[in-house]
Amino acid sequence: MSEELSAATAYTEDDFYCPVCQEVFKTPVRTAACQHVFCRKCFLTAMRESGIHCPLCRGNVSRRERAYPERALDLENIMRKLSGSCRCCAKKIKFYRMRHHYKSCKKYQDEYGVSSSVIPNFKISQDSIGNSSSGHPTFKCPLCQESNFTRQRLLDHCNSNHLFQMVPVNLQLDEETQYQTAVEESFQLNI
């Protein structure tokens, strides 16, 4: 109990939010030089876009760290012990479960819309022809069945023609959520 009390006095709720996505950390990683913490996915995306600098302070990040960021296991453990309030319904939730709560919190959904991790999972099939004249595979749009798209043209087509179209969502777990679930399960086995 005293350990939880000392951890609670050292952190505020803001310490558990990623400066990039402004959400509770999901698989937090820490930069070695400046000790800034980000969601793993946010950090890797920022590294692909900005190159060699910390997304927060522009400090240098090593090549190895850009490819394999150091997990902030100390922060993950604290997130398992401490609770925070949902931004919308004020329900007390352990920080490591907050994103899971957001997916089912009606008030959060009304305020912020559908969580970005919930993306429709469409089967994208190759055309019956299968290849364009250049020899590359072609694909059919899963929404309007228009065909003969390269991967990039299919993405551009969906963004320009179907961006705000309401479609049923298949709630399969994305890769990052599967990773986080596996980490949580291994953590429970080690207790």
N, C-alpha and C positions, 0 to 999 in steps of 0.2 A: 504494500500500500504506500509506504514512504517513497519507493522508487517511482510510482505513478505520480505522486504528489510533486516530487522534485522535477520530473519530466514535464508536468503540467505548468510549473512556474517558469520553465525555461522556454516554452513555446507559446505562441499565440495562434489562433486559427489561420491567420494569413500565412504562417510558415508552412502550411500544408498545401498551398495552392501554387501551381506552376505559373511562372511569369510569362510564359508563351501563350498557353491556351486558357489561362485564368480558371482552370478547373482543379479539383483535388488531384494530387499527383497519382499517376498510374505508372507503376514501375519506376520509381524515382532514381535518377542517376546524378552524380556529383562531378563537377569539373575538378581536376587536381589542383591547378594553380590558384584559382579564385574561389573555389568551394561553393559555387552556385549550383543549385539543384533544379532539375527539370524533369518532366516526364521523359522516359526513354525515347518514345516516338517523336516528341517535340524536338528533343535534342538532335536526334539523327536527321530529322527533316531540316532543321536549321543548319546542320553541318553540310548537308548536300547543297543547300542554297547559298550559304555565306562563306563556306570554305573553312578557314582555320581559326575563327574567332568565337569566343563565348557569346551566345545570343543576348546576354544581359549587359556585360561590361566591355565587350570587344577584346578581352584578354586572349592571349594565344592558347590554343588547344593542340596537344600533340597529335600526330598522325595516328598513333595507336589508340589514343583516347577517342578520336573521331570515329574510328571503326568499332571499338569495343569500350564504350563508356563504363566507368566504375559505378556499380550499383550502390545506392545510399542505403545499405542494410540497416544502419542505425536508425534512420528516419522511418524506414518501413516498419521496424519493430515498434517504434513510438506510435506510428499510425494505427497499429493493432491494439494499442492500449488506450489511446485517448479518443474521445468523442467530440464531435462538433455539431453545430446546428445546420440542418438543411437550409439553403438560401431562401426557400419559399414556404415550406410548411413548418419550419422551426423544430422539427423532430430531431432528437439527439441520436446520432448515428456514429459508429466508429469510423474514423477517417478512411480506413482501408476499404470500407464497404459503401462509402458515400456515392461513388459513381453508379454502383449497382442500385442504390436507392433512387437516384435521379431517373433511372429508366422506368421506375414504377410510380414516381411521385407525380400525381396529376397537376398539382400547382406548378411544379418545376416544368413539366411539359408545356403547360399553357403559357408560362412566362418565357421560356427559352426555346421552345420547339423541340422536335425530336432530337435526341442525343446524336451527335455526329458519328458515334460508333455504330449506330443502327442504320445500315445501308442496305437497300434491296439487293438480294442475291439472285441475279438472273442467270439462267443458262444461256451462254452465248455460243451459238452453234456456227460451225463453218458452213459456208454455202455448199450446195450440192456439187458445184463445180470445184470448190475447194481452193483454187489458186487463181490469182490475177494473172494478167499477161506477163508481169515481171517475175512470176514464180513464187510470190509471197502468198501466204494463206489469206483468204478473205472471210468476212464475217457478216452475219445477218443481225439487224437490230432486234433485240428481244421485245421491243415495245410496238414498233410499227411494221416489222418484218421486211423493211427495205434492206437490200442486200448489196454485196460486192464492196464492203468496207475493209480497209486495213484497220489494224487495232487503233491507231491514232485517229483516223477518220471516223471510226465508230464512236470514239470518245467525244470528238468535236461535234458530231451529229447529235448525240444524246444531250450534250450540254446546250446546244443551240435550239433543238426541237422539243426536248422532253424535260427540261430542267425543272419546271414547276408542275409537271404532270403527277397527279396522285396515283400511286400504284400500291398494291399490297406488298407488305414487307415480310420477308422471311427472316426471323430473328436468330439466325445461326451466329455463333460467336466468331468475331474476327480473329485474326492471328494474334494480335496483342492481348485480347481478352483471354484466349486460350492459354497464352504464356502466363498471364497473371494468375489464372485459376490453377495452373500446374504449380506455380510458386507457392500459392496459398496452401494447396494440398500437401506439398512437401514440407512446408512449415508446420502444419498440423501433425504430420507424422513424426517430426523431430522433437515435439514437445513431450 
